[in-house]
Structure formats: structure tokens, C-alpha cells
């Protein structure tokens, strides 16, 4: 039995001061010294003879991103109490003590609480020493606290027969403070069984080849309660308004009460696993294979989608069910040859697919569910719906007028309104007016031509539902598939070498930001060379990317709809580690008192094979994720703008005394 | 062994005893419905959330800019944009609307999107006060806060009706099992506005006359009622020719405006420019409701920065607006007898036109106003532009970026007066009492007598002569179906509210969107008269060949080709400025009301309910 108490206290001090620097927001202004123009030579150095009038950015006092300087202190204290107690009892029965029982029962209790406090004051009088008593502005503060507790009881029975048949059964009963009283407790059982068939007397003949073999199967459930404790209460959020009252203070306010479901309870995770472990050739070669199915049931997701006339979002309830099916296989091999060379290798490959069995829209018929909803019922998670790219429009696709410079316009009736578009030479043209505006944004040579999958002569997404998705199709999946890794090593007479590689077989995403979307925003200034050297121009009609357009800070628009050709293919193989080493012989180092001495050279992440056509994006990147932030999107969700993976080379010595 | 078992059982027993305490850990720091509604302070705190949404003023920072003057109100016949003019939307969107409590808007209609979150918020307040607080509030408090709740509820519906026409009406909070309520079809406009007017009347009678500084009081309510009742009255008269209903609305507008006028608390006392560029006008007699800003509180905006003459801008006043300004003898520029008024150079315009002209624009043409040559400085105080007199100066930090702290008169007395006189004039055309000279003196002439500030007087600006009913200006360009008095009242409104909320709503309620047809009126695409050789000599040089173009006095377009600088005298008209695509009388396009998304209609149909599309847009898409 053990009892743990831990207390954490965190104090953060922060302040921002005013800068006195050149303000680069506006144009440079004439550089004047005491009212006289300053002259500089061609290198920018002040000169008294000749030269040109100098300009510089105006030097001013300003703040970086905020309106006033401030000093702030945050403190947070958290207490956790954990009690674990369990007891075990072993029992051996049978003539040869071949029936081995083990019983275990126990409980655990976790309680935690935290409180936090923050004070901020503006108007610093000493920029170099930010303190609360050296400031003259208003005080602002905040504080919060919360607490929770979990209590659980569990019991387990193990049975093994002669090390051949293994059985285990568990049961847990857990309670959490996060749910309403009548739904706090739930029971979670689990079972598993294994059969070491190589220990069977009948299997002795195959042990020369299969030196160890075990089949195993298990099914278990566990509860998840990592949700806020206010899901079943109609909370009115506290905030401050940006409206100032009569004494120039922000008005405090309480928000609209949320719509809630009063019956919220544990989310349940059930895992079914079937596996086999085999070892061959006297344990030299091992193979492990697992197939698993994991269900997350009673997931807390929003309820039926209701129209916006409700005025708020549907309350969350235990409506969701997510299922992942997957398998893993791993091999390992090691062998030492007669001449002293040793080789070892491991290889593993795994894959999983997740399907949403029941999402927020489960009550709607299948045809009406939106294809853009990631958690739509029946949707395979990560599926990307988009248009299928056919090719780029070329000059031959359009009809020109007598001068040969302007394309003839034609009118089509689309969804009841008259639209003006360019006239195509094809016998049965397909119009893409959904993405045009009749003015400047009209498809012309160099823009993308999509495939008309539903054959209605227009490219659109229909109503973007399962039953009517127009020309949309599943063009890829953003879940990483077929993860593999392998390690090969060899050693001989003290020298050793190993290479570790890891990769993903299949992953596609529609990127975000200037590194992934050509034309994302002209104001960004720079674009990757891969875009700049490979877009359609009249003298380069076989380019990969279409005619250059400014999308005005959007990830999709005009030619750049979500489509198959411009999905980023994030499959990769990365040589993560190459390790070379030399270990000195024992007799040499023992004299110096060392038991082991090894020199090594290690290269990390040096080679990456990817399919990104030269884009400066790391294939392991996830848009908007960074280890530096939690709770909000990093860098506006742009792809590839996080810290890149480090390539490093290190060498050194390992000495063991 | 026995000790182990014993201690184990003891621990379990101990834990079980405190079982209930351990798991009884509800949130300690959240306010929850319905326990929240216990006293007046709590009701006030709930109502505070409405203020930034309904009274945005200059917005906040760069992010909350909907409903802010200047940059956001460029979709009308006052503004020319360099490049293509913003277009009327001519197709039905796939979906429209959200549930977020944000300052989201439809820019073409300057009103809320298909969003009922604010309606729900107001309904919750109404329901809780009526059901739970009868015994917790005194009679006066009860009536006041119920009035406030009904006021905000009605205000949101008036704005929704402005954008969509018919909207589903909810007077109580809707629960998620009330599917027939949630999925109900749009209520007809007249039915919704009847309920809105009932709410407005209740608020007019029951909201306290004074609830503290910066809080909504009866006069704020009355001013907004006069605005929306006038709007609805014009709409009924000009779109549906329903004169009975129009009279009802105009009478309510007059009644509400009288509440403000008869209170004798307000007057036109501040000069025009200071109304927009001051930091605190809460005590001024002009302001019925004023939004303040403060850098220390972190509440700042960016609207003044766009008027600081340092940032080039793509939009600005067009020639149609410039020509609309009345000359200070009370006549329009065609009928005036002052010869100097026919000269369109900026100095002459400043000296001959209404003082609001000089207050709204910079006194020299500048190439920073890339579409028209005339830079809008209405929303920045005169002191902030003093830096232009120093060489190498730049605007003060508080007039750069989003650090501005000037305040905005969310509702000013001038609007109430103009609403009042326009409602009276419309009633006169419908057979009610005629407008008297006393009425004009109280409203339009009071505004014309607004004091001038020192800098305006230095530039020879004069107050406009008072309007006389027996000597009304007869504009040769007046529409035949608008009486001369109404024409002049509309002109006063246009001058007073240039680049503010009013123009596009006015065009829609008068059924005059044809004023925005750039093919019919070429003045809409031109800017001010610029004499490049004398006023902007440095701008024409080798690098700017082909960049500037004017339409000269003879009506010919002259583009700068490097050599004809002395011919560049005319109305500023860049070659990139292109007119608007046709939007009137197109089948299945209604530029007056917004369509709703066709996916929303389909979703209703799949559930077995019917949602109609806005009239004038194709049903079934």
C-alpha cells in the first residue's frame, strides 16, 4: 500500500516594456540632424562631402503588440493525493503444483485540487525593473480553482496450468466526481487467455524449428473521464466586456447559459486483441503479430445537429462511438557467425483504420450526412473529400475572337441565375461557374480543369452530403498508414554499426499556408522555389502548378479547390540514426580501471526520402501542432512552419568505470 | 500476514467512508442557470454582454471591425474603390448563418447574418426575469430590466428583418426538444415587426430615464426606436405601397424622437469634427450614447489610423457625393448663384460648401487616396494631423496601428432630429399634418447652426444658410417621384452620415439602389478635381507614366504619358476603376434582401419541414 502526496507550485513573472526603435510600419522619412539634412555615401555611412540625402525609419517609442507596458505575476498551486492499496495471494494446487492461481484485490483513490492567481499592473515607471510597486497604472487580476476525485476498486484472478494455458480475469469499479450523482460509478471487466503451444507434449517435434510459440487473446474495457466537470451544468461564463463604463473600467459580464444534457457519464474504451508470438531457430528469429479492435463507446460528442435557429450548439452527450481496427507485425533476428561477425535486425510494420460508428449526426439518414464532417456517422476518419483533377486548361480549350487575344464569353444558366463565362471549344463543355464570379475570376488557359464525375456538365460539390456529393470523391486520407521501421546492425571485433530507419507508407493532407498552397497570399512576400519555378505560363504550358493567383490568405479558392493533384503526399522514409562505434578490448582497458570504453559517431535524421516535390515542408509535420503550444493552433495552422527536425552529428566516448 | 490483510481492509474501509466526500466535487467557480437570477446586479451583468454587439462604435482592434465607420461602409453610392467596385451578390450561397455570439455581419446589407444566438440571449433574459424574478426585484427594477430585455430582443429582430425580410420569430427560449418551434418557417415581416414595435413601446414606457453613465436609458431606447421605425415605415411605403402601415411606423418614429427632443437634455453643441475625434464626449449634449476607449484597459481601435494620411487607401468619396454637398447659400451646386461654387478645386469647395465637407476631408488632394484624390479625415482629430506640417514627421503612436483611443458617438442627437423631420415629411406626403417652418428650424436648421471650430473658420468655411420652406432648393437633378422637401432632407442625411452606417440602409429603404448603377451615373467612378501641375507636382514624374488619369473639363480622359503634365487637370479617374456588374431587374436576383443558404432549406426538407427562400431569389436551390 502506498500513499503519495505531491504539491506543485508554479510562479511565472512576466513584463513587457516599451521599445525605442525604428518604426518600420511606414515609409522611411528624411534623416534630419538639428534640422539639417544628413548625407550618406553609397555604403550608407555619413559623409560631409557629396553623397545623397539619407532616409531612415522614424525612431519612436512604441510597444510591440500591446497597448501599454505591464508587469504580471501568475501563481498556481496544485495538490494531488494518491492512495494505492492492493493485496495478492498465491495458491498452487495439484499433484505437481501445476495449477497456479494468483489472486489480487485492491483500490486506488486519486484526489487533486488546484488554485491559480494572477495579478497584472500597467504603467511601469522603471523600464529596467518591473515591479508592482514601481508602476502607476491599474491593477488587473484573475483567479480560479477546481478540484476532482476518482475512486476505484479492482480485483484480478490469474490461472496458469503447467505454463501452457494461461487465463486472467479482471474487474474494476470506478467512480469519478465529474459526473452527476446517479451516473458516477461504472464497472469495467476484462479477460485474457494465452496458450504456449510449444510447451505441449505433442508439440515437441516442432520445437526444433519453432522454439517458442504462444497464441493470445484478450478483451478489456476501461473508463475515461478526462472531461470538464461542468458538462452537466448550465454554466454562464464570466468575462469582461470591451465596453467601458462610467468610470472607464471594462464592464464585467456573464454569458448566455449553455444548453446541456443532464445525463453525462463515463466514456468507455474496449479493446479486443488477438496475437501470436513465435520464435524460430533456437530463438534467433522472432515474429510477433497482433490484430486489434478498439472501440471508444459513449464518447461525449454534441447531440443531434439542429439548425441555427436554436441559437446555440446542441448539448453534448454520450452519443459517440469510434472504432479502430489495426494490426502490427514485428520481426527480430540476431546471429553471430563463426568468424565473429554478429548481425542483428528488427523490423516492424503496423497499420490501423478508424471509423466513426456513431457521430453527432447519427439520427439523420445516411444520404443527408455532410461529407465535410470529420466525425460523421459511418465516415472513415481522415478521409479527404475533394475534386478530381483532370489537367490544366490550355489555349486550345477556349474560343478566341477575331483579334485572337480575347476569349469569347458565353452565358450559361446555373442554379437559376445567368452566369457569364468563357466559351470552350469542347463539344460538350463542362462549366466550372461555381468557382467563378463572372468578373475577373473566370477559368482560362492555365487554370485547373476538374473531372465531372457525376456527368451533369457542371463542377460543384452538390450539397456536400453522402447522397449528393456532386463531383467530390475520396481523394486521400490524412491518417498515417503503414508505419514501418527497421534497424540493422552488425558488429565485428569491437567495431559496430547500426542503422535505424522509420517511415510512413501513406498519408495525404491538404496543406495550409504559404509553404503548401501556391498563391496562398501575395502579401506574404516569398513563395517556395518549387512553386515559383513550376507554374503555368504561356512559355511553360506543361508545368505542374496552375496559373498564378493570389488567394488572399485562403487555403482554397478558384483553381485551388481541394483536389487530388495538389494534395501533399506526406509518405516518407527517414534514416533516423546511423551509429558507428568502436569498443576497446577488455584487456586493454582493464588496466586503466575501465570496464567498458566505446567511441561512437552518431548521425541523426540525416537522410529523408519524401514525395513533396521539393517543398520545404517536413513530412512529419502536422499543420497547427507544435510542442511549444497547447490548447491553440500553432502559427495559424500553417503546414510546415514549425521547428524543423534537427539533423545532428555527434561523436564521443562512453566510459564505464 | 494478518497485519497486512488487516491494514489493507482498514484502508479500504477508510476510503469507502470518505467515498461520498471524495466524489462530491462540483465546480466551485462557475455561475449556473437558474440559480444565477437572484438580484438586480446579476441581471445587469448579464445585460452588459449586449453592448459591444449592438453599439460597436469603432470596433476593437483589427479583429472586430464590423459596423465600424469608414472602411466597412464602402458598399454604397458615396464611395469609389480603385479596381472593381464591390459587387452585389447574384447567386444563392450554399449556407449562411452561425450560432456564434460574435460581431459577424453581412457586409452588403450591413446587418447580422442568419444568426439567432443574440435572439436566444435576449429571450433567456426575458424568460428568466418574468418567471424567476417577480419576487426578487422591486416593481421599478422589474419593469426596467424587462424593458431592457425586450429592447435588445426587438433591436436584433429589427436588424434581422432589415437583412432578410421574413424571419422566424422566437419570443421565448427554444428548448432542443421543441422541434416544431426550431424548424418553423419564416414569419411574415409585418407579423415580426408588430411584435418588435410592441416590445419597443414597452421599453419606451418602462426603461428608466437614467440608469447611470454609459448604460442604456430611455433616451437611448427612444433614439434607436426612431431609427428602426423610420426604416420600416419607408420600406412599407416604397416597396409595398402599404400607406396605412407606413403611417403607423412613421408615427412611432415621431413619437420616439419626441421623447428625446422634449427631454431638453440634448442639443447640437459640438463642432462636427470633434464629435468623432475626441476621447470623452460622455457629458456632451450631442451624444445620447458614446463609446469610450482606453489604452490601459486594452480597448483600442484602428479606425483613426486609416484617416492619418500616412496609409494609402483604395477607397474614398466619389464625385457623386462631392456634388451632393449643398453650398452654403442653401442651394445645390447647379442652382446656386455663387459663381465660385462651380469651381471644383478643393480650396473653392471648402469655402463654398456646407461645413461638413471641410470637416470630412483633407484640404489638399493627395495621391494617397488612390481612387479619388480626396482623403477622408472625418474620424481623426485635427491635432493628429499636425505632424504633416513638420518635415520628417509621422503620426503619433496612438494614431497608428490599432492603438487609437478616440471615442465614437454611437447615437447622436443629430440622427434623432433627422429621423424626426424625415418621418414628419413622409407623413405629410401620406395626408397627415404638413411640415412647418418651426419643425425645420428645430431640426435641420439646428444642425446647420452647429458651431465651427477655429481651423474651419481659418479656411473660410461658413455655416450653411437656414432652410426656408417657402424658398426650398429646387435641384434640377431631383428624382421626379421625390418631393423637394424630402429630397433636401435626404441630402442632409447623406452629408451628416457620410461613411457611417446610414447610406446603404437608406438606399434600400427608399428603393433607390439604382443610385449605385455605375453604368447610369459615371460620377460614381470619379474622384475630386485635381490640378496636378499646381497641387500635386511631385507625383508626375518618369516613374509614374501611365499611373494617373483624369477626366478633364471637356469630358475627355487624359492619361499621364510623361509629357502632358500641364494637361492633367480634371476629375481624378484611375484607369483601374471599373464599374459594377448589372444587378437590377435580373431574374432571380433580389438586391434588396439577402437569400438564405440552400443547404439549410434542404436540411429542413429532409426533416419534413419547410423553409422558404427570401422573395426574389430562386426557391428550391
Contacts between the chains, C-beta under 8 A, distances in Angstrom:
chain1	res1	chain2	res2	distance
A	1	B	7	6.9
A	1	B	8	6.6
A	1	B	11	5.9
A	23	B	394	7.2
A	23	B	400	7.8
A	25	B	400	6.3
A	25	B	401	6.7
A	26	B	310	5.4
A	26	B	311	7.8
A	26	B	394	5.8
A	26	B	400	7.8
A	27	B	310	8.0
A	29	B	392	4.3
A	29	B	393	7.5
A	29	B	394	6.4
A	30	B	391	6.2
A	30	B	392	4.7
A	31	B	392	7.6
A	32	B	391	6.9
A	32	B	392	5.3
A	58	B	392	7.3
A	58	B	394	4.7
A	60	B	394	7.3
A	60	B	397	6.3
A	61	B	397	6.8
A	62	B	397	5.3
A	62	B	400	8.0
A	66	B	298	7.4
A	67	B	295	4.1
A	67	B	296	7.4
A	67	B	298	5.7
A	67	B	300	5.3
A	67	B	403	5.7
A	68	B	295	5.4
A	68	B	296	5.3
A	68	B	298	7.7
A	83	B	11	7.1
A	83	B	15	6.6
A	85	B	8	5.7
A	85	B	11	4.5
A	85	B	12	6.8
A	86	B	8	7.7
A	87	B	4	6.6
A	87	B	5	6.6
A	87	B	8	4.8
A	107	B	11	7.4
A	107	B	12	5.4
A	107	B	15	5.9
A	109	B	15	5.4
A	109	B	22	6.3
A	111	B	22	5.8
A	122	B	296	5.3
A	123	B	296	6.9
A	137	B	296	5.4
A	138	B	296	5.7
A	138	B	297	7.4
A	144	B	29	5.5
A	145	B	28	6.1
A	145	B	29	6.0
A	146	B	27	6.5
A	146	B	28	6.9
A	146	B	29	6.9
A	147	B	25	4.8
A	147	B	28	7.3
A	148	B	25	5.5
A	149	B	22	4.0
A	149	B	23	5.5
A	149	B	25	5.3
A	150	B	23	7.9
A	151	B	15	6.7
A	151	B	19	6.2
A	151	B	22	5.5
A	151	B	23	6.2
A	153	B	12	7.7
A	175	B	19	7.5
A	175	B	23	5.2
A	176	B	23	6.9
A	177	B	22	7.1
A	177	B	23	4.5
A	177	B	24	6.7
A	177	B	25	3.8
A	177	B	26	7.8
A	184	B	23	5.7
A	228	B	27	8.0
A	229	B	25	7.0
A	229	B	26	6.7
A	229	B	27	5.4
A	230	B	27	4.9
A	230	B	30	5.7
A	233	B	26	7.5
A	233	B	27	6.8
A	233	B	30	6.9
A	233	B	32	5.0
A	234	B	32	5.7
A	234	B	33	4.1
A	234	B	34	7.7
A	235	B	27	7.7
A	235	B	30	4.6
A	235	B	31	7.2
A	235	B	32	5.9
A	235	B	33	8.0
A	236	B	30	7.5
A	236	B	31	4.6
A	236	B	32	6.7
A	236	B	33	5.9
A	236	B	36	5.7
A	236	B	46	7.5
A	237	B	30	7.8
A	238	B	30	7.8
A	238	B	31	6.4
A	239	B	49	7.8
A	241	B	48	5.3
A	241	B	49	6.5
A	241	B	51	6.1
A	241	B	52	5.7
A	242	B	52	5.2
A	242	B	60	4.8
A	242	B	64	7.7
A	242	B	299	4.9
A	243	B	48	7.0
A	243	B	51	4.0
A	243	B	52	5.1
A	243	B	55	7.3
A	243	B	214	7.5
A	243	B	291	7.0
A	244	B	214	6.9
A	244	B	291	7.7
A	244	B	292	4.6
A	244	B	293	7.1
A	244	B	294	5.9
A	244	B	297	6.3
A	244	B	299	6.2
A	245	B	212	7.9
A	245	B	213	7.0
A	245	B	214	4.8
A	245	B	215	7.6
A	246	B	212	6.0
A	246	B	213	2.9
A	246	B	214	4.9
A	246	B	215	7.9
A	246	B	282	7.4
A	247	B	213	8.0
A	248	B	292	6.6
A	248	B	294	5.5
A	248	B	297	6.9
A	249	B	297	6.9
A	250	B	297	5.4
A	250	B	299	6.8
A	251	B	48	4.2
A	251	B	51	6.8
A	252	B	45	5.8
A	252	B	48	6.8
A	253	B	45	5.6
A	253	B	46	7.0
A	253	B	48	4.0
A	253	B	49	4.3
A	254	B	31	5.6
A	254	B	36	6.9
A	254	B	42	7.2
A	254	B	45	5.0
A	254	B	46	5.2
A	254	B	49	7.4
A	255	B	49	6.2
A	255	B	101	7.5
A	256	B	49	7.7
A	256	B	101	6.8
A	256	B	117	7.4
A	256	B	120	6.6
A	256	B	121	4.5
A	256	B	124	6.0
A	257	B	32	7.5
A	257	B	33	3.5
A	257	B	36	7.7
A	257	B	124	6.5
A	259	B	175	7.9
A	259	B	176	6.2
A	303	B	176	7.4
A	304	B	176	7.6
A	306	B	176	6.3
A	306	B	182	5.7
A	307	B	182	6.3
A	307	B	183	6.7
A	307	B	600	6.4
A	307	B	603	6.5
A	307	B	604	7.0
A	308	B	97	4.3
A	308	B	98	6.3
A	308	B	99	5.3
A	308	B	114	6.1
A	308	B	115	6.4
A	308	B	116	6.0
A	308	B	600	7.7
A	309	B	116	5.2
A	309	B	168	5.6
A	309	B	170	7.3
A	309	B	174	7.3
A	309	B	182	5.5
A	309	B	183	7.6
A	309	B	184	7.8
A	310	B	99	7.1
A	310	B	116	7.2
A	310	B	120	7.4
A	310	B	174	6.0
A	310	B	176	6.6
A	310	B	182	5.5
A	311	B	99	6.4
A	311	B	116	4.1
A	311	B	117	4.9
A	311	B	118	7.9
A	311	B	119	5.9
A	311	B	120	2.8
A	311	B	121	7.5
A	311	B	123	7.8
A	311	B	170	7.8
A	311	B	174	7.0
A	312	B	99	5.5
A	312	B	117	6.2
A	312	B	120	5.9
A	313	B	99	5.7
A	314	B	176	6.4
A	315	B	176	6.8
A	364	B	606	7.3
A	365	B	606	7.3
A	368	B	603	7.2
A	368	B	606	4.8
A	414	B	91	7.8
A	415	B	91	6.5
A	415	B	92	6.6
A	415	B	598	8.0
A	415	B	618	7.1
A	415	B	621	4.9
A	416	B	92	7.6
A	416	B	588	4.8
A	416	B	618	3.4
A	416	B	621	5.7
A	417	B	90	5.7
A	417	B	91	5.1
A	417	B	92	7.8
A	417	B	586	7.5
A	417	B	587	7.8
A	417	B	588	5.4
A	417	B	589	6.4
A	417	B	618	7.2
A	418	B	586	7.0
A	418	B	587	7.2
A	419	B	91	7.8
A	437	B	87	7.2
A	438	B	90	7.5
A	438	B	581	6.5
A	439	B	84	6.0
A	439	B	87	6.7
A	439	B	581	6.3
A	440	B	84	7.0
A	461	B	94	7.9
A	463	B	94	7.4
A	463	B	598	7.7
A	463	B	599	5.6
A	463	B	602	5.7
A	464	B	94	7.4
A	464	B	599	7.5
